[in-house]
Amino acid sequence: MSTLKITKKHHRHLNNPFPSTPAYLPIIQGNLFINSQTLPPNQNSPLGKDFQLIWSTQNGGYLSISHVSHPSKSLWSTIPGQAFISAAMAETEVEESRGSFAIKDRDVHLVCDHQSIEDIILINQFDDFQLDYLDLDHLKTNSKFADSPFLIITGHIFSKRTKKWLQSSSIYRSASARYWVLFDQKENNQIGFKVKIGQPKFQLHHHPKASRSTSLGRYRRLRRKLRRHRKWKLGWCWFLTRTKGLSINSSSEEELGESNVVETALEFNRVCLTYASERNERFFGFGEQFSHMDFKGKRVPIFVQEQGIGRGDQPITFAANLVSYRAGGDWSTTYAPSPFYMTSKMRSLYLEGYNYSVFDLTQPDRVQLQIHGNAMQGRILHGNSPLEIIEHFTEAIGRPPELPEWVISGAVVGMQGGTETVLRVWDKLRTYKVPISAFWLQDWVGQRETFIGSQLWWNWEVDVTRYPGWQQLVKDLSKHYIKVMTYCNPCLALMDEKPNKRRNLFEEAKELDILVKDDRGEPYMVPNTAFDVGMLDLTHPLTANWFKQILREMVDDGVRGWMADFGEGLPVDAVLYSGEDPIAAHNRYPELWAQINREFVEEWKSHCTGKEREDPQEDLVFFMRAGFRDSPKWGMLFWEGDQMVSWQANDGIKSSVVALLSSGLSGYAFNHSDIGGYCTMNLPFIRYCRTEELLLRWMELNAFTIVFRTHEGNKPWCNSQFYSNNKTLSHFARFAKVYKAWKFYRVELVKEAAQKGSPVCRHLFLHYPNDERVQSLSYEQFLVGSEILVVPVLHKGKKNVKVHFPVGETCSWQHIWTGKTYQKQGCQAWVEAPLGYPAVFVKVGSIVGETFLRNLKNFDIL
């Protein structure tokens, strides 16, 4: 029996259009038991230099951590009288289909839900205490608080529940395991925690009415079962299982007494940490989320994958699921999750490592973190405001660098078609005086038609048939301060059918042995959309330099930016050069992909000389969609992936705002979406094609994001485009100028993001955390920095919007089109917003607001 089952669903073409929610381990609850002989009734212990831990035996016993600056405010506390550490042994099934994953908890063999606390140990010096099991050496070498007190809590978790494979009429069992919890200060505003669970021990109890021979025979059968059971391969564990024999605490089998302890080589593969939450506490963050801002009452899985097509919006989700297993996704599926949150009560926590985890927020009074492994590690954050929490979080995980000024100076024109098409559209844009930063030409590698639309040849070199005179095109645009941006990803397609290739990168990578392998040692051919690809093994020491050379050749032609696509589809049964668990590596893969691109950018800049080194117009940038917790450190710019060309909430224009704001709360300071969305469906009974109204409203929305970039979509001929007619071109020109009018503020916000991690586009909660109406907002409105309030039109046919003016500042808001001011805090008002005049407000008396209005007048917009 194995604890991990992987089921491939790539080639199933008729599926259940309403797949069930994956089975999962229910929230574990148990009692807390106290050893009164070793524990004081109350204890207040310092944690590092800036935190304290309170232990109290009241109401059954609880722990509470606070910052010394606010000792009465609990940052983290357990529930009185209830276990906060628990563990389970369960089987896992992963269903995989073309970048979509469903992780299921199957048979649960053991749950230790009760907990005892036997000792709370305060350690002032590392030399005073040694415990190899918790690997304390890293505290000496990596912590600037190495001389500060840290704390270890130890005891047992246990259960008296039985399963059929251990039941008999004469022998029953309970189970227990030792645990250790370490708390230590990491930064001035961060406490680290580490939970480690020992191996389970089974207590075998002899039924007094059973005969000794009967019980002995049944015991022998039990031992054989345990021998078979210990051979499970616990693929989700953090520590590899070592095969050991059974050891019985008796001198011989004949001396089997009333109870015996059985030690096995089994390890727990689920660890849970449970702690208190308030009923009205709202939870924000968890990376880039598309359907919700507040996750209280939900069970949030943290696993990188395709976001899905529809994600619950109908009828598109029905159709996507029908033709490809779980391709529709659901509210929780995302390219860039993060095991991080902050709450409306100014509490915050994140997990370290890359194992699959779940944040169970379904109960009103508690949070339960579940991680697949036998250990858990993370940090508890202190901050007096949401912006402080983001600053402290990004101080630990990393922040993006300042973006090159050229990419935020005008429109990034995303289009396809070849050299002549680009020149023709450029002429049109000049006629309309559109400020342009770059042409983003994703089809620079050539294009082919598949059943899902126009797709690229995944072989990262220019297709000179589609783009004749490529280098000259790049030079001609550069003379007008317009950059060229391209496309790549970490996958390589077979090139047998491409007629004009100069290199075959798949074969080169195969020869170098730098592709991800399957269990037979062959290149793993991963089904992706309409064709199979090989994936680069980013853990191989040769991969990074090989791919950087490809990027170098692209940049040597004058390219100054690119989309670094994908990164979310590493198969969970892949074999990597590093030998690491592919399920944990799956969440790390997009970070490695970002790191290679970022290292190239830095290396290229360091090797530049002359004009290229001194001119900021020559700086490089890349943007990507897949990510995990530390991606803000490596990625320069993000985009939200493939929204539907629709008005719907889970995967249309509304979801693009939710993703923008949730990712900003999670450290992704620079994010944006494709103007108009991407996914198009043109079937007889299901038709999703981009309408002109949707395109124009998306232009209005994205004029207030970090980058103003178009995309034709996967079926360009079905969609309204910025170049479709005079109306679309005029609207595009108008809002490219609106975008340019606040460039001065954008530059300022980019610097702030690089220094503090603050997002450019902000949920109002970041500045008005005590306004309860603000806490309930989703996609309805957002701030640009702190000085501009944007209330986009996100409903078909609507020409007005309802605006909430927040509580928390004694300032008035001025409507930029009419000049009308709104002075009352906490009021709501309906504001007209016809096409071309979205509801946008600036703070009265703000230098930013006055400069923005003046620039709009200079561009003849006002």
C-alpha positions in Angstrom: 0.0 0.0 0.0 1.4 3.5 -0.9 0.4 6.8 0.7 0.6 8.6 -2.7 -1.4 7.8 -5.8 -1.1 9.8 -9.0 -3.8 9.6 -11.6 -3.3 11.0 -15.1 -6.4 12.5 -16.8 -4.7 14.2 -19.7 -6.3 12.3 -22.5 -9.9 12.0 -21.2 -12.1 13.8 -23.7 -15.5 13.2 -22.1 -15.6 14.1 -18.4 -18.0 15.0 -15.6 -18.8 18.7 -16.2 -19.5 19.1 -12.5 -16.6 17.5 -10.7 -17.0 17.0 -7.0 -14.9 18.9 -4.5 -11.8 16.8 -3.7 -12.1 14.9 -0.5 -10.1 16.4 2.3 -9.1 15.8 5.9 -11.7 17.5 8.1 -10.6 19.9 10.7 -9.0 18.1 13.7 -10.1 18.9 17.2 -8.9 17.5 20.5 -8.3 18.3 24.1 -5.3 19.8 25.8 -3.8 18.1 28.9 -1.4 19.7 31.3 1.3 18.2 33.4 0.8 20.3 36.6 3.9 18.9 38.2 6.2 20.4 35.5 4.3 23.4 34.4 3.7 26.6 36.4 0.2 27.9 36.6 1.2 31.1 34.8 4.4 32.1 33.0 5.4 35.2 31.1 8.6 34.5 29.0 10.6 36.8 26.8 10.9 35.7 23.1 13.9 37.3 21.6 14.2 41.0 22.3 10.9 42.2 21.1 8.2 39.6 21.9 6.8 37.7 24.9 4.9 34.5 25.4 2.3 34.1 28.1 1.3 30.7 29.4 -1.8 30.4 31.6 -3.6 27.3 33.0 -6.9 29.2 33.0 -9.8 27.5 31.3 -7.7 24.4 30.5 -4.5 26.2 29.5 -3.5 28.4 26.6 -0.5 30.2 25.0 -0.4 33.8 23.7 2.3 35.7 21.8 2.5 39.5 21.7 4.9 42.3 20.8 6.4 44.2 23.7 5.2 47.5 22.2 1.6 46.2 22.5 1.6 43.6 25.2 -2.2 43.5 25.5 -2.7 42.7 21.8 -2.3 39.0 21.0 -0.6 38.2 17.7 -1.2 34.5 18.0 -2.9 32.5 20.7 -4.2 29.0 21.2 -7.8 28.1 22.2 -8.1 27.4 26.0 -8.3 23.8 26.9 -7.9 22.6 23.2 -5.0 20.9 21.4 -3.1 23.2 19.1 -0.7 20.4 17.7 -2.2 17.4 16.0 -1.1 15.0 13.3 -2.5 12.3 11.0 -1.4 9.5 8.8 -3.4 9.5 5.5 -3.2 8.5 1.9 -3.1 11.1 -0.9 -4.3 11.0 -4.4 -3.3 13.6 -7.0 -5.3 13.8 -10.2 -3.4 15.7 -12.9 -4.6 17.0 -16.3 -2.7 19.5 -18.4 -1.5 21.8 -15.6 -4.6 21.3 -13.4 -4.4 19.4 -10.2 -6.9 18.0 -7.7 -5.3 16.9 -4.4 -7.4 14.5 -2.4 -7.1 13.1 1.1 -8.1 9.4 0.9 -8.0 6.8 3.7 -7.0 8.3 7.0 -5.2 5.5 9.0 -4.4 7.4 12.2 -5.3 10.7 13.8 -3.6 11.9 17.0 -6.0 14.7 18.0 -5.3 15.1 21.8 -2.2 16.9 23.2 -0.3 17.1 26.4 2.1 19.9 27.4 4.8 18.5 29.6 7.4 21.2 29.6 7.9 24.9 28.5 11.6 25.5 28.3 13.1 29.0 28.1 16.6 28.9 26.8 18.9 31.9 27.1 22.0 30.5 25.6 22.4 28.0 22.8 25.0 26.1 24.6 22.6 25.5 27.4 20.4 23.2 25.3 21.0 20.8 22.5 18.3 19.1 20.5 19.5 17.7 17.2 15.9 16.8 16.3 15.0 20.5 15.9 18.2 21.4 14.1 19.0 24.4 16.3 22.4 25.0 14.7 20.8 27.2 12.1 19.7 29.6 14.9 23.4 30.2 15.8 24.5 30.9 12.3 21.6 32.6 10.6 19.8 34.6 13.4 20.9 38.1 14.4 19.0 37.3 17.6 21.2 34.4 18.4 21.9 35.7 21.9 18.2 36.3 22.7 16.0 33.9 24.6 14.0 31.3 22.6 11.4 28.8 23.8 10.7 25.1 23.3 7.4 23.5 24.2 7.3 19.7 24.3 4.9 17.0 25.1 2.9 14.3 23.3 0.0 14.0 20.9 -2.1 10.9 21.2 -5.3 9.1 20.2 -7.3 6.1 21.3 -9.1 5.6 18.1 -8.6 2.3 16.2 -8.8 1.3 12.6 -9.9 -2.0 11.2 -6.4 -3.1 10.3 -5.5 -3.1 14.0 -8.8 -4.2 15.6 -9.4 -7.5 17.2 -11.5 -8.9 20.0 -8.4 -9.3 22.3 -6.0 -6.5 21.3 -6.9 -2.8 20.8 -4.5 0.1 20.6 -3.9 3.8 21.3 -1.2 5.8 19.6 1.1 8.6 20.7 4.0 10.6 19.5 6.4 13.2 20.9 6.3 16.7 19.5 8.5 19.8 19.8 7.5 23.4 19.1 10.2 26.0 18.8 9.6 29.8 18.9 12.5 32.2 18.2 12.8 35.8 17.0 13.8 36.2 13.4 13.4 39.9 12.8 12.4 42.9 14.8 8.8 42.3 13.8 8.8 38.5 13.2 8.7 35.4 15.4 9.6 32.1 13.8 7.9 28.8 14.7 8.8 25.3 14.0 6.8 22.1 14.7 8.3 18.7 14.6 6.5 15.4 15.2 8.3 12.2 16.2 7.5 8.7 15.1 4.2 7.2 16.3 4.2 4.5 19.0 1.3 2.2 19.3 0.2 1.0 22.8 -1.3 -2.5 22.5 -3.7 -3.5 25.2 -4.6 -7.1 26.1 -8.3 -7.7 26.7 -8.5 -9.5 30.0 -11.2 -12.0 28.9 -9.3 -13.3 25.9 -7.0 -16.3 26.2 -3.3 -15.8 26.1 -2.8 -18.1 23.1 -5.6 -16.4 21.1 -4.2 -13.0 21.9 -0.6 -14.1 21.1 -1.7 -15.4 17.7 -3.6 -12.2 16.9 -0.6 -10.2 18.1 1.7 -12.1 15.7 -0.7 -11.4 12.8 -0.7 -7.7 13.9 3.1 -7.6 13.8 3.1 -9.0 10.3 0.6 -6.3 9.2 2.8 -3.6 10.7 5.8 -5.0 8.9 3.9 -4.7 5.6 2.5 -1.3 6.6 6.0 0.1 7.4 7.0 -0.3 3.7 4.7 2.6 2.6 6.6 5.2 0.7 5.7 8.5 2.5 6.4 10.7 -0.5 5.0 13.8 1.1 7.1 13.7 4.2 9.8 16.3 4.9 12.2 13.5 6.2 12.8 10.3 4.4 11.6 7.1 6.1 14.3 4.7 7.1 13.4 1.0 7.3 13.5 -0.3 10.8 12.3 -3.4 12.6 9.7 -3.6 15.3 10.9 -3.3 18.8 8.8 -4.5 21.6 9.2 -3.5 25.2 9.2 -7.0 26.6 11.9 -9.7 26.9 10.0 -12.3 24.8 6.7 -12.8 23.0 5.6 -15.2 25.7 5.9 -12.4 28.2 3.2 -10.3 26.4 1.6 -8.4 29.2 -1.4 -6.2 29.6 0.0 -3.5 27.4 3.1 -3.2 25.1 4.6 -0.4 23.1 5.1 -1.0 19.3 7.6 1.4 17.6 7.4 1.4 13.9 9.2 3.1 11.0 6.0 4.9 10.1 5.9 8.7 10.1 3.0 11.1 10.2 2.4 12.9 6.8 -0.1 15.5 8.0 0.8 18.1 10.7 -1.8 20.6 12.0 -1.4 23.8 13.9 -4.6 25.1 15.4 -5.1 28.6 17.0 -7.7 31.1 17.8 -9.5 33.5 15.5 -12.3 36.0 16.2 -15.8 35.5 14.6 -15.7 38.8 12.8 -12.1 38.6 11.7 -11.5 38.9 8.0 -8.6 37.1 6.2 -6.9 38.7 3.2 -4.0 37.6 1.0 -3.1 34.0 0.0 -1.3 35.3 -3.1 -3.1 36.1 -6.3 -6.7 35.1 -5.8 -9.4 35.7 -8.4 -12.8 35.1 -6.8 -12.6 36.4 -3.2 -10.9 39.0 -1.1 -12.0 37.7 2.4 -11.4 34.0 3.0 -13.1 33.6 6.4 -15.3 30.5 6.3 -13.3 28.9 3.5 -10.7 26.2 3.1 -7.8 27.6 1.1 -5.4 25.2 -0.6 -1.9 26.5 -1.5 -0.8 24.8 -4.8 0.5 26.4 -8.0 -1.6 25.4 -11.0 -3.6 26.6 -14.0 -6.3 29.0 -12.9 -8.9 27.2 -15.0 -11.3 28.3 -17.8 -14.3 29.8 -16.2 -13.6 28.9 -12.5 -17.3 28.5 -11.8 -18.7 31.0 -14.3 -21.2 29.2 -16.5 -21.6 27.9 -19.1 -17.9 28.1 -19.9 -16.8 26.0 -16.8 -19.3 23.3 -17.8 -17.8 23.2 -21.4 -14.2 23.2 -20.2 -14.7 20.4 -17.7 -16.6 18.3 -20.2 -13.8 18.2 -22.8 -10.8 18.3 -20.5 -10.7 16.9 -16.9 -11.2 19.7 -14.4 -10.0 22.3 -16.9 -12.7 24.7 -15.7 -11.0 25.1 -12.3 -12.8 26.6 -9.3 -12.7 29.6 -7.0 -9.4 28.4 -5.4 -7.3 27.6 -8.4 -4.6 30.1 -9.2 -1.2 30.5 -10.9 0.4 32.3 -7.9 -0.8 31.3 -4.4 1.1 32.2 -1.3 0.9 30.6 2.2 0.5 34.1 3.7 -2.4 36.2 5.1 -3.1 39.3 7.1 -6.4 39.9 9.0 -8.6 42.8 9.8 -7.3 42.4 13.4 -3.8 43.1 12.3 -2.6 39.6 12.7 -0.4 37.9 10.1 1.3 34.6 9.5 3.1 32.8 6.7 4.5 29.3 6.1 8.0 28.6 5.0 9.0 25.7 2.7 7.1 24.5 -0.4 5.0 21.5 0.8 1.3 21.4 -0.1 -0.6 23.2 2.6 -4.2 24.1 3.5 -5.5 27.0 5.6 -8.8 25.8 7.1 -10.8 28.9 8.0 -14.2 27.2 8.1 -14.7 27.5 11.8 -15.6 30.9 13.3 -13.3 30.6 16.3 -10.2 29.1 14.9 -7.6 28.6 12.1 -6.1 25.2 11.3 -3.0 25.0 9.2 -2.6 21.6 7.6 0.7 20.7 5.9 1.6 17.5 4.0 4.7 16.4 5.8 5.9 15.6 9.4 7.1 19.2 10.2 5.9 22.7 9.8 7.8 26.0 9.8 6.7 29.6 9.5 6.6 33.1 10.9 4.2 35.3 12.9 4.3 39.0 11.9 3.7 42.1 13.9 2.5 45.3 12.3 0.4 48.3 13.4 -1.2 48.7 9.9 -1.7 46.6 6.8 1.1 48.6 5.0 3.5 47.9 7.9 2.6 44.2 7.7 3.4 44.1 4.0 6.7 46.0 4.6 7.7 43.4 7.3 6.6 40.5 5.1 8.5 41.6 2.0 11.5 42.4 4.2 11.7 38.7 4.7 10.7 37.3 1.3 12.2 40.0 -0.9 10.9 42.9 -3.0 11.0 43.6 -6.7 13.6 46.0 -8.2 12.5 49.3 -9.7 11.0 48.9 -13.1 12.7 50.4 -16.2 11.0 53.8 -16.7 10.4 53.1 -20.4 7.9 50.2 -19.7 5.7 52.5 -17.6 5.8 55.5 -19.9 3.2 54.5 -22.5 1.2 51.7 -24.0 2.7 48.3 -24.5 1.1 47.2 -27.8 0.5 43.5 -27.8 -0.1 42.2 -31.3 0.8 39.6 -33.8 1.1 39.1 -37.6 4.6 39.8 -38.8 6.7 42.7 -39.8 4.3 44.3 -42.3 1.4 44.1 -39.9 3.4 45.7 -37.1 4.4 48.6 -39.4 0.9 49.1 -40.6 -0.6 49.3 -37.1 2.3 51.6 -36.0 1.3 54.0 -38.7 -2.3 54.0 -37.4 -1.2 54.6 -33.8 1.0 57.5 -34.9 -2.0 59.1 -36.6 -3.9 58.9 -33.3 -0.9 60.2 -31.4 -0.8 57.2 -29.0 2.1 57.3 -26.5 3.8 54.0 -27.0 6.4 52.3 -24.8 6.8 49.0 -26.7 5.5 46.5 -29.2 5.1 43.1 -27.5 5.3 40.6 -30.3 4.7 37.1 -28.8 4.6 35.5 -32.2 8.2 36.4 -33.0 8.9 32.6 -32.9 6.3 31.8 -35.5 2.8 30.6 -35.2 0.6 27.5 -35.9 -3.1 26.8 -35.7 -4.4 24.3 -33.2 -7.8 23.3 -32.0 -7.7 26.0 -29.3 -6.6 28.8 -31.7 -3.4 30.4 -32.8 -0.4 29.0 -30.8 3.3 29.6 -30.9 6.2 27.4 -31.9 7.9 26.9 -28.6 11.5 27.2 -29.9 13.0 30.4 -28.7 14.4 32.0 -31.9 13.0 34.5 -34.3 11.0 33.1 -37.2 12.5 35.1 -40.1 9.7 34.0 -42.5 7.1 35.7 -40.2 9.3 38.6 -39.3 11.7 39.3 -42.2 14.1 42.1 -41.4 13.7 41.5 -37.7 16.8 43.3 -36.6 15.9 46.3 -38.8 12.4 46.4 -37.4 13.8 46.5 -33.8 16.2 49.3 -34.8 13.5 51.4 -36.6 11.2 51.3 -33.5 14.1 52.0 -31.2 14.9 55.2 -33.1 11.4 56.4 -31.9 12.1 55.3 -28.3 9.8 52.3 -28.8 11.1 48.9 -27.5 10.4 45.4 -28.7 9.3 42.8 -26.3 9.0 39.0 -27.0 7.9 35.7 -25.4 9.4 32.6 -24.0 8.7 29.9 -21.4 10.5 27.0 -19.7 9.1 24.4 -22.1 10.3 23.2 -25.5 8.1 21.7 -28.3 9.1 19.1 -30.8 10.2 20.9 -34.0 9.9 18.1 -36.5 7.1 19.9 -38.4 8.5 23.4 -38.4 10.0 24.1 -41.8 12.3 27.1 -41.2 14.0 26.4 -37.9 17.7 27.3 -37.4 18.0 25.5 -34.1 16.1 22.7 -32.5 16.2 23.6 -28.8 14.3 20.5 -27.7 17.0 18.3 -29.2 19.8 20.4 -27.7 18.3 20.2 -24.2 17.7 16.5 -24.6 21.4 16.1 -25.6 22.5 18.1 -22.6 20.3 15.9 -20.4 18.6 19.0 -18.9 15.0 18.1 -19.4 12.7 16.9 -16.6 12.5 13.1 -16.7 9.9 10.4 -16.2 10.3 7.3 -14.1 11.9 5.5 -17.0 14.7 8.1 -17.2 13.3 9.6 -20.5 12.4 13.2 -21.2 8.9 13.7 -19.6 6.6 14.8 -22.4 4.1 16.9 -20.7 0.6 17.4 -22.3 0.1 21.2 -22.6 -3.0 22.6 -24.3 -2.9 21.1 -27.9 0.6 19.5 -27.9 3.2 17.8 -25.7 6.4 19.6 -24.5 9.6 18.9 -22.6 10.2 20.9 -19.5 13.5 22.3 -18.5 14.9 20.8 -15.3 15.7 24.0 -13.4 17.5 22.1 -10.7 20.1 20.9 -13.1 23.4 22.9 -12.9 23.7 23.3 -16.6 20.1 24.6 -17.3 20.5 28.2 -16.2 23.5 29.1 -18.2 22.1 27.3 -21.3 18.9 29.2 -21.2 20.6 32.5 -20.3 22.5 32.1 -23.6 19.2 31.9 -25.4 18.0 35.1 -23.7 21.4 36.7 -24.6 20.9 36.0 -28.3 17.4 37.5 -28.1 18.6 40.7 -26.3 21.6 41.1 -28.7 19.1 41.7 -31.4 17.8 44.7 -29.5 14.9 43.1 -27.6 14.5 44.8 -24.2 11.7 42.8 -22.6 9.8 39.5 -22.7 6.9 37.5 -21.2 8.4 34.6 -19.2 5.2 32.5 -19.4 4.1 29.3 -17.6 6.0 27.7 -14.7 2.9 26.2 -13.0 2.8 22.7 -14.6 5.7 20.6 -13.2 4.2 17.0 -13.0 4.0 15.7 -9.5 5.7 12.4 -10.5 8.6 14.1 -12.3 12.2 13.0 -11.7 14.5 15.9 -11.1 18.3 16.2 -11.1 18.2 17.4 -7.5 16.3 14.3 -6.4 13.9 16.4 -4.4 10.3 15.6 -3.9 8.5 16.8 -7.1 5.4 17.8 -5.2 7.3 20.3 -3.1 9.4 21.2 -6.1 6.2 21.9 -8.0 5.6 25.0 -5.9 9.2 26.0 -6.1 9.5 25.7 -9.8 8.0 29.1 -10.7 10.4 30.8 -8.3 13.4 29.0 -10.0 12.0 30.1 -13.4 11.8 33.7 -12.2 15.3 33.5 -10.7 16.9 32.4 -14.0 15.3 35.3 -15.8 16.2 37.8 -13.1 19.8 36.6 -12.9 20.2 37.1 -16.6 18.8 40.7 -16.3 21.3 41.5 -13.6 24.2 39.8 -15.3 23.5 41.5 -18.6 23.4 44.9 -17.0 26.7 44.3 -15.2 28.4 43.4 -18.4 27.1 46.3 -20.4 29.5 49.1 -21.4 29.1 52.6 -22.7 25.6 53.8 -23.6 23.9 50.5 -22.8 25.2 50.7 -19.2 24.3 54.3 -18.6 21.1 54.7 -20.5 18.0 53.5 -18.5 16.2 53.2 -21.8 18.3 50.1 -22.3 17.3 48.3 -19.1 15.6 44.9 -19.4 12.3 43.7 -18.0 10.4 40.5 -18.0 6.9 39.7 -16.8 5.4 36.4 -15.7 2.2 34.8 -14.3 3.2 31.8 -12.2 4.6 32.4 -8.7 4.8 31.4 -5.1 5.6 33.0 -1.8 9.1 34.4 -2.6 8.4 35.3 -6.3 8.3 39.0 -5.5 12.0 38.7 -4.8 12.8 37.3 -8.2 10.1 38.5 -10.5 10.2 42.0 -11.9 6.6 42.4 -13.1 3.6 40.1 -13.1 0.5 39.7 -15.1 -2.7 37.8 -14.2 -2.7 35.1 -16.9 -5.6 34.2 -19.1 -8.9 35.8 -18.1 -12.0 35.1 -20.2 -13.2 37.8 -22.5 -16.3 38.3 -20.4 -17.9 40.4 -17.7 -18.2 37.5 -15.3 -17.0 37.4 -11.7 -14.7 34.4 -11.4 -12.8 34.6 -14.6 -13.7 37.8 -16.4 -13.0 41.5 -16.0 -14.2 41.5 -12.3 -11.7 38.7 -11.4 -8.9 40.8 -12.8 -9.5 43.4 -10.2 -9.7 40.9 -7.4 -6.4 39.3 -8.5 -4.8 42.7 -8.8 -5.7 43.6 -5.2 -5.2 40.2 -3.5 -1.7 39.9 -5.0 -0.9 43.4 -3.9 -1.8 42.4 -0.3 0.6 39.4 -0.7 3.7 41.2 -1.8 3.2 41.3 -5.6 3.7 45.1 -5.9 3.6 45.2 -9.8 0.7 43.3 -11.4 -1.7 43.9 -14.4 -4.0 42.1 -16.8 -4.4 41.7 -20.5 -6.6 44.6 -21.8 -9.7 42.8 -22.9 -8.9 39.4 -21.5 -7.5 36.4 -23.4 -9.6 33.3 -23.5 -12.0 33.2 -26.4 -14.5 30.4 -27.2 -16.3 30.4 -30.5 -18.5 27.2 -30.6 -22.0 26.8 -32.0 -23.7 26.7 -28.5 -21.1 28.5 -26.4 -19.7 31.8 -27.6 -17.3 34.0 -25.7 -15.9 36.7 -28.0 -14.6 40.1 -26.8 -17.2 42.8 -27.4 -16.3 46.4 -28.2 -17.9 47.6 -24.9 -15.8 45.1 -22.8 -12.6 46.1 -24.6 -13.3 49.8 -24.0 -14.1 49.3 -20.3 -11.0 47.2 -19.8 -8.9 50.0 -21.4 -10.4 52.4 -18.8 -9.6 50.0 -16.0 -6.0 49.2 -17.0 -5.1 52.9 -17.6 -4.8 52.9 -13.8 -2.6 49.8 -13.4 1.2 49.6 -13.5 1.4 48.6 -17.2 -1.1 49.4 -20.0 -0.8 46.4 -22.3 -3.0 44.9 -24.9 -3.5 41.3 -26.0 -5.3 40.1 -29.1 -6.5 36.9 -27.3 -6.2 33.2 -28.4 -8.6 33.8 -31.3 -7.9 37.3 -32.5 -10.3 37.3 -35.4 -13.3 36.7 -33.0 -12.4 39.7 -30.8 -12.8 43.4 -30.9 -9.3 44.9 -31.0 -7.8 48.3 -30.3 -7.2 48.7 -34.0 -10.7 47.5 -35.1 -12.2 50.9 -36.0 -12.0 54.6 -35.3 -13.9 54.3 -32.0 -11.6 51.7 -30.6 -8.4 53.5 -31.8 -9.7 56.8 -30.4 -10.5 55.2 -27.0 -7.2 53.5 -26.9 -5.4 56.8 -27.6 -7.4 58.6 -25.0 -6.6 56.2 -22.2 -3.0 55.7 -23.2 -2.8 59.5 -22.5 -4.7 59.1 -19.2 -2.2 56.5 -18.3 0.7 58.8 -19.2 -0.8 61.7 -17.3 -0.1 60.0 -13.9 3.4 58.6 -14.9 5.0 61.1 -12.5 3.2 59.4 -9.6 3.8 55.9 -11.0 7.5 56.5 -10.9 7.2 57.5 -7.3 5.1 54.4 -6.4 7.6 52.1 -8.2 10.3 53.5 -5.9 8.1 53.0 -2.9 7.4 49.4 -3.9 11.1 48.6 -4.3 11.8 50.1 -0.9 8.8 48.8 1.2 6.9 46.3 -0.9 3.8 48.5 -1.1 1.7 47.7 -4.2 0.9 50.3 -6.8 -2.8 49.4 -6.9 -4.2 49.0 -3.5 -7.3 47.6 -1.8 -8.8 50.4 0.3 -8.2 48.2 3.4 -4.5 49.2 3.2 -5.3 52.8 4.1 -8.7 52.5 5.8 -8.5 49.3 7.8 -11.1 50.3 10.4 -13.8 51.1 7.9 -16.1 48.0 8.0 -17.6 48.7 4.5 -14.1 48.9 3.1 -13.3 45.5 4.6 -16.2 44.0 2.6 -15.2 45.4 -0.7 -14.0 43.1 -3.5 -13.7 44.4 -7.1 -15.9 47.5 -6.8 -13.1 50.1 -6.3 -9.4 50.5 -5.5 -6.7 53.1 -4.9 -3.7 54.0 -7.0 -1.2 54.7 -4.3 -3.1 56.7 -1.7 -4.1 59.7 -3.8 -6.3 58.4 -6.6 -9.6 56.5 -6.2 -10.8 54.4 -9.1 -14.3 53.0 -9.4 -14.4 51.1 -12.7 -17.4 50.1 -14.7 -17.4 46.2 -14.6 -21.0 45.4 -15.6 -22.3 45.2 -19.2 -24.4 48.2 -20.2 -23.9 50.1 -17.0 -23.3 53.8 -17.2 -23.0 54.7 -13.5 -21.3 53.3 -10.4 -21.9 53.3 -6.6 -18.9 54.9 -4.8 -18.0 54.4 -1.2 -15.9 57.3 0.3 -14.0 55.8 3.1 -13.9 56.6 6.8 -10.5 57.5 8.2 -9.2 60.7 6.8 -10.4 64.3 7.0 -10.1 64.9 3.3 -12.5 65.4 0.4 -12.5 63.6 -2.9 -12.8 65.4 -6.2 -14.4 63.9 -9.3 -11.8 64.5 -12.1 -14.4 65.0 -14.9 -16.9 67.3 -13.2 -14.9 68.8 -10.4 -17.6 67.9 -7.9 -16.3 67.2 -4.4 -17.5 64.6 -1.9 -16.7 65.6 1.7 -18.6 63.3 4.0 -16.7 60.3 5.3 -18.4 56.9 5.0 -21.0 58.1 2.5 -22.0 56.4 -0.7 -23.0 58.1 -3.9 -24.1 57.1 -7.4 -21.8 58.7 -10.0 -22.3 58.9 -13.7 -19.7 56.9 -15.7 -20.4 56.9 -19.5 -17.9 55.4 -21.9 -14.8 57.4 -21.8 -15.5 58.9 -18.4 -14.9 56.3 -15.7 -15.4 57.3 -12.1 -12.0 58.5 -10.9 -11.4 60.8 -7.9 -8.3 62.6 -6.5 -7.9 64.0 -3.0 -8.7 67.7 -2.8 -5.5 69.7 -2.2 -3.3 66.8 -3.1 -0.2 67.7 -5.1 -0.6 64.4 -6.9 -4.2 65.2 -7.7 -3.5 68.7 -9.0 -0.6 67.5 -11.1 -2.7 64.7 -12.6 -5.5 67.1 -13.5 -3.0 69.5 -15.0 -1.5 66.8 -17.2 -4.9 65.7 -18.4 -5.6 69.2 -19.5 -2.3 69.4 -21.3 -3.2 66.2 -23.2 -6.6 67.7 -24.1 -8.4 65.0 -22.1 -10.1 67.5 -19.7 
